[in-house]
Amino acid sequence: MEAALKARPAAEWVKLVNEAGVPCALHRSAQDWLEAKETDESALTILVEDDHFGLIRQLGLQVDLSDSPEFAPCQASKHNDHDTPTERPSSPVRDGSSGPILTGLRVLDLSNVLAGPASARTLAEYGAEVIKIDTMNPYFGPRVFSWFPMEVSPGKRSLLLNLKDSRGREIFDRLVEDSDVIVHNFRPGVADRLGIGYARIHQLNPKLTYLNITAMDGPKPGPWGNRPGFDPMVQAATGIQVRYGGEGEPPVLHGWASCIDYITGYSGTFGMALALLRQKRGGPVGALVRTSLAMGSQLVQAPFMFSADGHPTGQEPHGQDAVGEHSLHRIYRASDGWLFLGGTVDDLPKLAQITGMEDVPTLFGEEEGRSRFLADQIGKAGVEKWVSAFTNAGFGCHRVDDIEDLRREYLHEVAANGSGQWDDGRSISAIRVVDHPSGTAIDICPPTYARFKNASLKLCEAAPAMGEHTREILKELGFVDREIDGFVAEGAVMERFSESYLPW
């Protein structure tokens, strides 16, 4: 492949490979992405006017909601000491219920991999009933189809359904009639071909909120909207891999499943919440909510998604040797490990309160000397001593942990049914499901994203085996055993995907 790829220009390969339905993108810097005409056409990037910098090209929406006024970008804040702060509007009053805030909401989750399933998992954590609908003929292997759901499908019931079968679509239509939300990540046009596009679903159930997550779509139609894609491809397209590689070096993968997938899932949840709130306040019922990995990649890089004449992006720390932005905001090595010091230049006087730091260079032009001084002093003592000293002086500071450190310190053992203490009030927690239905203990993340006081955020039951609830769900729809047996025989549904929990 390497030899073949060298025979043609990169842009030609991107066109050919995408036309074949395979995710592919040029490696771009953040500046390249902001200046691309394709991102402008799709409104992934937008222009705003600033009093000081002039025209600024920046990231656009993180989620698009149908039937809403056109997005008006926020202007830069005015730095005026005499401005009078405006009163914050009051929050909407929720219903007087002590249970989870989304109790009674039914969600149909047809998505795969991570962004869509993570979004639907969050709805389950807030009380929604989520039915995970998977294909009977997956085109992913077990890692994606069966292993990933252990992380992103707790709290869901599993139904294996053939949407290409007329009886399968009949079952789906019946589910739609009594549901509130649909989540899927089909490429544009695929849902319509399956007969589950927004227009048809809206006719079946006008009140339903419909979330579609894509790879490269924007708020407006654009030339990249139909491209397939996964998190790593979008990392390449939007500047992440170039930044991690460093100037003049090969691009570096941030992670196969990085923060783009999860923050895109958050954006989808956020969009659905906006649609449901709008409906509750008497606005339009039902909505098409759209977000994409491209939108999510911009959100996760928000500090770098701005560019103006004379002020291009790309000045941020980059490369595998990057340690931080400046002497007071970077990684340092202590005598027994690493720590991260978080402060601003305004915090310089605070260093005088710390024993051993009295002689630190404090002038603006002494940045390099200050870094050397801090590195030398911090290296003389252990992490805990410096973390205590810096935090007591008013800095942000924490040791640099790895996954095993976090697991040892924050792990809570819980049961597969969701019972057990998982949140002890600290900002970090991890959970071990000791009796996971896969047959072994599994460590996964606890409920994520925002947590609201008195919202009864719950730890969900472990992700079920594929097809575990097929018969149960069909009976709830009014089908009897004889009919369900017929559906199974005809290939409209499956009750199990394999003999074991994981089909190895």
C-alpha positions as CSV (number, residue, x, y, z in Angstrom):
1,M,0.0,0.0,0.0
2,E,2.8,2.4,0.9
3,A,4.4,1.9,-2.5
4,A,1.1,2.3,-4.4
5,L,0.1,5.4,-2.5
6,K,3.4,7.1,-3.4
7,A,2.5,6.8,-7.1
8,R,-0.2,9.5,-7.0
9,P,-0.7,12.9,-5.2
10,A,-2.5,12.8,-1.8
11,A,-5.5,14.8,-3.0
12,E,-6.1,12.4,-5.8
13,W,-6.1,9.4,-3.4
14,V,-8.5,11.2,-1.0
15,K,-11.0,11.6,-3.9
16,L,-10.6,8.0,-5.1
17,V,-10.7,6.4,-1.7
18,N,-13.7,8.4,-0.5
19,E,-15.6,7.6,-3.7
20,A,-15.0,3.9,-2.8
21,G,-16.7,4.5,0.5
22,V,-13.6,4.3,2.7
23,P,-12.8,7.0,5.2
24,C,-9.8,9.1,4.1
25,A,-8.6,12.7,4.6
26,L,-5.6,14.9,4.0
27,H,-3.5,15.7,7.0
28,R,-4.2,19.4,7.7
29,S,-3.1,21.8,10.3
30,A,-5.8,23.7,12.3
31,Q,-4.9,26.8,10.1
32,D,-5.4,24.7,6.9
33,W,-8.8,23.5,8.2
34,L,-10.0,27.0,9.0
35,E,-9.0,28.3,5.6
36,A,-10.5,25.4,3.6
37,K,-13.3,26.5,1.3
38,E,-15.1,23.3,2.0
39,T,-15.5,24.2,5.7
40,D,-16.7,27.6,4.8
41,E,-19.4,26.2,2.4
42,S,-20.7,23.9,5.1
43,A,-20.6,26.6,7.8
44,L,-18.3,24.4,9.9
45,T,-16.2,27.5,10.1
46,I,-17.6,31.1,10.1
47,L,-16.4,34.7,9.9
48,V,-17.1,37.2,12.8
49,E,-16.1,40.8,13.1
50,D,-14.0,41.9,16.1
51,D,-13.3,45.5,17.1
52,H,-9.6,44.7,17.7
53,F,-8.6,41.9,15.4
54,G,-11.0,42.6,12.5
55,L,-12.3,39.6,10.7
56,I,-11.8,36.4,12.6
57,R,-12.3,32.9,11.1
58,Q,-13.5,30.6,13.8
59,L,-15.4,27.3,14.6
60,G,-19.1,27.4,14.0
61,L,-21.9,25.5,15.7
62,Q,-21.4,22.3,17.7
63,V,-25.0,21.1,17.0
64,D,-27.7,22.1,14.6
65,L,-31.4,22.2,15.5
66,S,-34.1,22.3,12.8
67,D,-36.7,25.1,12.9
68,S,-34.5,27.3,15.1
69,P,-33.5,30.9,14.2
70,E,-30.3,31.1,12.2
71,F,-27.2,31.0,14.4
72,A,-25.9,34.4,15.4
73,P,-22.3,34.1,16.5
74,C,-21.4,35.7,19.8
75,Q,-19.2,38.8,19.5
76,A,-16.0,39.2,21.4
77,S,-16.6,40.6,24.9
78,K,-15.9,44.3,25.5
79,H,-13.2,45.0,28.1
80,N,-14.8,47.9,29.9
81,D,-14.5,48.2,33.6
82,H,-17.6,50.3,33.8
83,D,-19.9,47.9,32.1
84,T,-22.9,46.8,34.2
85,P,-23.3,43.0,34.4
86,T,-26.6,41.8,33.1
87,E,-28.8,39.7,35.3
88,R,-28.6,36.0,34.6
89,P,-31.9,34.6,33.4
90,S,-33.6,32.1,35.7
91,S,-33.4,28.4,35.0
92,P,-36.5,26.6,33.7
93,V,-38.5,24.9,36.4
94,R,-38.5,21.2,36.0
95,D,-41.5,19.0,36.9
96,G,-41.8,18.2,40.6
97,S,-40.4,14.7,40.5
98,S,-37.8,13.2,42.7
99,G,-36.7,10.6,40.2
100,P,-34.3,10.8,37.3
101,I,-35.2,13.8,35.1
102,L,-35.6,11.8,31.9
103,T,-37.9,9.1,33.4
104,G,-40.6,8.3,30.9
105,L,-38.6,9.1,27.8
106,R,-38.1,6.3,25.3
107,V,-35.0,6.3,23.1
108,L,-34.3,4.2,20.0
109,D,-30.5,3.9,19.6
110,L,-29.5,2.7,16.1
111,S,-26.0,4.1,16.3
112,N,-22.7,2.2,16.4
113,V,-19.0,2.6,17.5
114,L,-18.8,5.4,20.1
115,A,-20.3,8.9,19.6
116,G,-23.9,7.9,19.1
117,P,-24.0,5.1,21.7
118,A,-22.2,7.4,24.2
119,S,-24.9,10.0,23.6
120,A,-27.7,7.5,24.2
121,R,-25.9,6.1,27.3
122,T,-26.1,9.6,28.8
123,L,-29.8,9.7,28.3
124,A,-30.1,6.3,30.1
125,E,-28.1,7.7,33.0
126,Y,-30.7,10.4,33.4
127,G,-33.5,7.9,33.5
128,A,-34.5,7.4,29.8
129,E,-35.5,4.0,28.6
130,V,-33.1,3.2,25.8
131,I,-33.6,0.3,23.3
132,K,-30.4,-0.5,21.5
133,I,-31.3,-1.7,18.0
134,D,-28.4,-3.5,16.2
135,T,-28.1,-5.1,12.8
136,M,-28.2,-8.9,12.5
137,N,-25.5,-8.7,9.9
138,P,-22.7,-6.4,11.3
139,Y,-20.0,-5.1,9.1
140,F,-17.8,-4.5,12.1
141,G,-15.8,-7.2,13.9
142,P,-16.4,-8.2,17.5
143,R,-14.2,-5.4,18.9
144,V,-16.5,-2.6,17.7
145,F,-19.8,-4.6,17.6
146,S,-19.6,-6.3,20.9
147,W,-16.6,-5.0,22.9
148,F,-17.3,-1.3,22.6
149,P,-20.9,-1.6,23.9
150,M,-19.6,-2.8,27.2
151,E,-18.5,0.8,27.7
152,V,-21.3,2.7,25.9
153,S,-24.4,0.5,26.3
154,P,-25.0,0.1,30.0
155,G,-28.6,0.8,30.9
156,K,-29.9,-0.2,27.4
157,R,-32.0,-3.1,26.3
158,S,-30.8,-5.0,23.2
159,L,-32.9,-5.8,20.1
160,L,-31.5,-7.4,17.0
161,L,-33.6,-6.2,14.1
162,N,-33.3,-6.5,10.3
163,L,-34.4,-3.1,8.9
164,K,-34.1,-4.3,5.4
165,D,-36.9,-6.8,6.0
166,S,-40.5,-5.7,5.6
167,R,-41.5,-7.3,8.9
168,G,-38.4,-5.7,10.6
169,R,-39.5,-2.3,9.4
170,E,-43.1,-3.0,10.7
171,I,-41.6,-3.7,14.1
172,F,-39.5,-0.6,14.0
173,D,-42.5,1.5,12.9
174,R,-44.5,0.3,15.9
175,L,-41.6,1.2,18.2
176,V,-41.4,4.7,16.6
177,E,-45.0,5.4,17.3
178,D,-44.4,5.2,21.1
179,S,-40.9,6.7,21.3
180,D,-39.5,10.2,21.9
181,V,-36.0,10.1,20.5
182,I,-34.1,8.4,17.8
183,V,-30.3,8.3,17.6
184,H,-28.3,7.1,14.6
185,N,-25.1,7.8,12.8
186,F,-25.9,6.7,9.2
187,R,-24.3,8.7,6.4
188,P,-26.6,11.1,4.6
189,G,-29.1,9.2,2.4
190,V,-28.6,5.8,4.1
191,A,-31.5,6.2,6.6
192,D,-33.8,7.3,3.7
193,R,-32.9,4.1,1.7
194,L,-33.7,2.0,4.8
195,G,-37.1,3.8,5.1
196,I,-36.3,5.4,8.4
197,G,-35.3,8.9,7.2
198,Y,-36.4,12.0,9.2
199,A,-39.3,12.9,6.8
200,R,-40.9,9.5,7.1
201,I,-40.3,9.2,10.8
202,H,-41.7,12.6,11.4
203,Q,-45.0,11.5,9.6
204,L,-45.2,8.5,11.9
205,N,-44.5,10.4,15.1
206,P,-44.4,14.3,14.7
207,K,-43.3,14.7,18.3
208,L,-40.2,12.6,18.0
209,T,-36.7,14.2,18.3
210,Y,-34.4,12.8,15.7
211,L,-30.6,12.9,16.2
212,N,-28.3,12.2,13.2
213,I,-24.5,12.1,13.8
214,T,-22.3,12.1,10.8
215,A,-18.6,12.4,10.1
216,M,-18.0,15.6,8.1
217,D,-21.4,17.3,7.9
218,G,-21.9,20.9,8.8
219,P,-24.9,23.1,9.5
220,K,-25.2,23.8,5.7
221,P,-24.8,21.3,2.8
222,G,-21.1,21.0,1.9
223,P,-18.9,19.0,-0.4
224,W,-17.6,16.8,2.4
225,G,-21.0,16.0,3.9
226,N,-21.4,12.5,2.4
227,R,-17.9,11.3,3.4
228,P,-17.7,8.4,5.7
229,G,-15.3,8.8,8.7
230,F,-14.1,7.7,12.1
231,D,-12.5,9.7,14.9
232,P,-8.8,9.2,13.6
233,M,-9.7,10.4,10.1
234,V,-11.3,13.6,11.5
235,Q,-8.2,14.1,13.7
236,A,-6.2,14.1,10.6
237,A,-8.5,16.5,8.7
238,T,-8.8,19.1,11.5
239,G,-5.3,19.6,12.8
240,I,-5.0,17.3,15.8
241,Q,-2.6,14.8,14.3
242,V,-0.4,17.5,12.9
243,R,-0.3,19.3,16.3
244,Y,0.6,16.0,18.1
245,G,3.4,15.2,15.6
246,G,5.0,18.6,15.7
247,E,6.4,21.0,13.1
248,G,8.4,19.2,10.5
249,E,7.6,15.8,11.9
250,P,5.1,13.0,10.8
251,P,1.6,13.5,12.1
252,V,0.8,11.4,15.3
253,L,-2.5,9.7,16.1
254,H,-4.0,11.1,19.3
255,G,-5.8,7.9,20.1
256,W,-8.0,5.4,18.1
257,A,-11.0,6.4,20.2
258,S,-10.2,9.9,21.4
259,C,-12.1,12.8,22.8
260,I,-13.7,13.6,19.4
261,D,-16.1,10.7,19.7
262,Y,-17.1,11.4,23.2
263,I,-17.5,15.2,22.9
264,T,-19.5,14.6,19.7
265,G,-21.8,12.3,21.8
266,Y,-22.0,15.1,24.4
267,S,-23.0,17.6,21.6
268,G,-25.7,15.2,20.4
269,T,-27.1,14.9,24.0
270,F,-27.0,18.7,24.3
271,G,-28.9,19.1,21.1
272,M,-31.6,16.7,22.1
273,A,-31.9,18.4,25.5
274,L,-32.4,21.7,23.7
275,A,-35.1,20.2,21.4
276,L,-37.0,18.6,24.3
277,L,-36.8,21.8,26.4
278,R,-38.1,23.9,23.4
279,Q,-41.0,21.4,23.1
280,K,-41.8,21.6,26.8
281,R,-41.8,25.4,26.6
282,G,-44.5,25.3,23.8
283,G,-42.2,25.6,20.8
284,P,-42.2,23.3,17.7
285,V,-42.7,19.7,18.6
286,G,-40.2,17.2,17.1
287,A,-36.9,18.3,15.7
288,L,-34.1,17.1,13.5
289,V,-30.9,17.5,15.5
290,R,-27.6,17.2,13.7
291,T,-24.0,17.1,14.8
292,S,-20.8,15.5,13.4
293,L,-17.3,14.4,14.3
294,A,-16.1,17.5,12.4
295,M,-18.1,19.8,14.7
296,G,-16.9,17.8,17.7
297,S,-13.3,18.1,16.7
298,Q,-13.6,21.8,16.5
299,L,-15.2,22.0,20.0
300,V,-12.4,19.9,21.6
301,Q,-9.9,22.2,19.9
302,A,-11.8,25.4,20.6
303,P,-8.8,27.4,21.9
304,F,-7.1,26.9,18.6
305,M,-10.0,27.3,16.3
306,F,-9.5,31.0,15.7
307,S,-7.5,32.8,13.1
308,A,-7.2,36.5,12.1
309,D,-4.8,38.5,9.9
310,G,-1.5,38.6,11.7
311,H,-2.7,36.2,14.4
312,P,-2.8,32.7,12.9
313,T,-3.5,29.6,14.9
314,G,-0.7,27.1,15.3
315,Q,1.3,29.0,18.0
316,E,0.0,26.6,20.7
317,P,2.3,23.9,22.2
318,H,2.8,21.1,19.7
319,G,4.9,18.0,19.1
320,Q,5.8,15.0,21.3
321,D,8.3,17.1,23.4
322,A,5.8,19.8,24.3
323,V,5.5,20.4,28.1
324,G,3.2,23.4,28.3
325,E,2.5,27.0,27.2
326,H,4.8,28.9,29.5
327,S,6.8,28.5,32.8
328,L,3.7,28.7,35.0
329,H,1.6,26.4,32.9
330,R,3.5,23.2,32.2
331,I,4.8,19.8,33.3
332,Y,7.7,19.6,35.6
333,R,9.7,16.6,36.9
334,A,10.0,16.3,40.7
335,S,12.4,13.9,42.4
336,D,9.9,11.0,42.4
337,G,7.5,11.7,39.5
338,W,5.9,14.4,37.4
339,L,3.5,17.2,38.2
340,F,1.5,19.8,36.2
341,L,1.7,23.4,37.4
342,G,-1.2,25.6,36.3
343,G,-1.0,29.4,36.7
344,T,-0.9,32.6,34.7
345,V,1.7,35.5,34.6
346,D,-0.5,37.3,37.1
347,D,0.3,34.6,39.6
348,L,4.0,35.3,39.6
349,P,4.0,37.1,42.9
350,K,2.5,34.0,44.6
351,L,5.8,32.2,44.1
352,A,7.4,34.3,46.8
353,Q,5.1,32.5,49.4
354,I,6.8,29.2,48.6
355,T,9.9,28.1,50.4
356,G,12.7,27.6,47.9
357,M,11.1,29.9,45.3
358,E,12.0,33.3,46.7
359,D,14.7,34.0,44.1
360,V,12.7,33.0,41.0
361,P,13.1,35.4,38.1
362,T,9.9,37.5,37.9
363,L,10.4,39.9,35.0
364,F,8.4,39.4,31.8
365,G,11.5,38.9,29.7
366,E,12.9,36.2,32.0
367,E,10.6,33.4,30.8
368,E,13.4,31.0,29.8
369,G,15.4,31.6,33.0
370,R,12.3,31.2,35.1
371,S,11.5,27.8,33.5
372,R,15.1,26.6,34.2
373,F,14.9,27.8,37.8
374,L,11.5,26.2,38.5
375,A,12.7,22.9,36.9
376,D,15.8,22.9,39.0
377,Q,14.0,23.6,42.3
378,I,11.1,21.3,41.7
379,G,13.5,18.4,40.9
380,K,14.9,18.7,44.4
381,A,11.8,17.4,46.2
382,G,8.9,15.0,45.8
383,V,5.6,15.5,44.0
384,E,3.4,15.6,47.0
385,K,5.5,18.3,48.7
386,W,5.3,20.6,45.6
387,V,1.6,19.9,45.0
388,S,0.8,21.0,48.5
389,A,3.1,24.1,48.3
390,F,1.7,25.3,45.0
391,T,-2.0,24.7,45.8
392,N,-1.6,26.4,49.2
393,A,-0.1,29.4,47.4
394,G,-3.1,29.6,45.0
395,F,-1.9,27.7,42.0
396,G,-3.5,24.8,40.3
397,C,-1.2,21.8,40.7
398,H,-1.6,18.0,40.5
399,R,0.7,15.0,40.0
400,V,0.6,13.4,36.6
401,D,-1.3,10.1,36.9
402,D,-1.5,7.2,34.6
403,I,-4.5,4.9,34.2
404,E,-3.3,2.4,36.8
405,D,-2.8,5.2,39.3
406,L,-6.3,6.4,38.8
407,R,-7.7,2.8,39.0
408,R,-5.9,2.2,42.3
409,E,-7.0,5.4,44.0
410,Y,-10.5,5.9,42.7
411,L,-11.9,2.4,41.9
412,H,-15.3,1.5,43.3
413,E,-16.7,-2.1,43.0
414,V,-20.3,-2.3,42.0
415,A,-22.8,-4.9,40.8
416,A,-24.0,-5.6,37.3
417,N,-27.5,-4.5,38.3
418,G,-26.2,-1.0,39.0
419,S,-26.2,-1.2,42.8
420,G,-23.2,0.0,44.8
421,Q,-21.5,3.3,45.8
422,W,-19.6,4.8,42.8
423,D,-19.4,8.5,43.6
424,D,-17.7,9.5,46.9
425,G,-17.7,13.2,46.1
426,R,-14.3,13.4,44.5
427,S,-14.0,14.8,41.0
428,I,-12.7,11.5,39.6
429,S,-14.1,8.0,39.9
430,A,-13.9,4.6,38.2
431,I,-16.0,1.6,38.6
432,R,-15.5,-2.2,38.5
433,V,-18.5,-4.4,37.6
434,V,-17.6,-7.4,39.7
435,D,-20.3,-9.8,38.3
436,H,-20.4,-8.5,34.7
437,P,-22.5,-10.8,32.4
438,S,-19.5,-11.3,30.1
439,G,-18.1,-13.7,32.8
440,T,-15.3,-11.5,34.2
441,A,-15.0,-8.3,36.2
442,I,-15.0,-5.3,33.9
443,D,-13.6,-1.8,34.6
444,I,-15.5,1.0,32.9
445,C,-16.2,4.7,33.3
446,P,-18.9,6.0,35.6
447,P,-21.7,8.3,34.5
448,T,-20.1,11.1,32.5
449,Y,-20.6,14.7,31.4
450,A,-22.6,17.0,33.6
451,R,-24.0,16.1,37.0
452,F,-26.8,18.0,38.5
453,K,-27.6,18.2,42.2
454,N,-30.8,16.3,43.1
455,A,-31.1,15.0,39.5
456,S,-30.8,11.3,40.6
457,L,-28.1,10.5,38.1
458,K,-28.0,6.7,38.1
459,L,-25.4,4.0,37.6
460,C,-27.0,1.8,34.9
461,E,-27.1,-1.9,34.6
462,A,-24.3,-3.6,32.7
463,A,-24.6,-3.7,28.9
464,P,-26.7,-6.7,27.9
465,A,-25.7,-9.5,25.5
466,M,-26.7,-8.8,21.9
467,G,-30.4,-9.6,21.4
468,E,-31.1,-10.4,25.0
469,H,-34.3,-8.4,25.1
470,T,-35.6,-9.1,21.7
471,R,-38.6,-11.2,22.7
472,E,-39.3,-9.1,25.8
473,I,-39.5,-5.9,23.7
474,L,-41.7,-7.5,21.0
475,K,-44.1,-8.8,23.6
476,E,-44.4,-5.2,25.0
477,L,-45.4,-4.2,21.4
478,G,-48.3,-6.7,21.5
479,F,-46.8,-9.6,19.6
480,V,-47.3,-13.1,20.9
481,D,-44.8,-16.0,21.0
482,R,-46.1,-17.6,17.9
483,E,-45.7,-14.3,15.9
484,I,-42.2,-13.8,17.4
485,D,-41.2,-17.3,16.5
486,G,-42.2,-16.4,12.9
487,F,-40.2,-13.2,12.9
488,V,-37.1,-15.2,14.0
489,A,-37.7,-17.9,11.3
490,E,-38.2,-15.3,8.6
491,G,-35.0,-13.4,9.6
492,A,-36.7,-10.3,10.8
493,V,-35.2,-10.5,14.3
494,M,-32.6,-12.5,16.3
495,E,-32.7,-13.4,20.0
496,R,-29.0,-13.9,20.3
497,F,-26.0,-13.1,18.2
498,S,-23.8,-15.9,19.5
499,E,-23.6,-18.6,22.1
500,S,-21.5,-16.5,24.5
501,Y,-21.7,-12.9,25.5
502,L,-18.8,-12.0,23.3
503,P,-18.6,-13.7,19.8
504,W,-14.9,-14.5,19.6
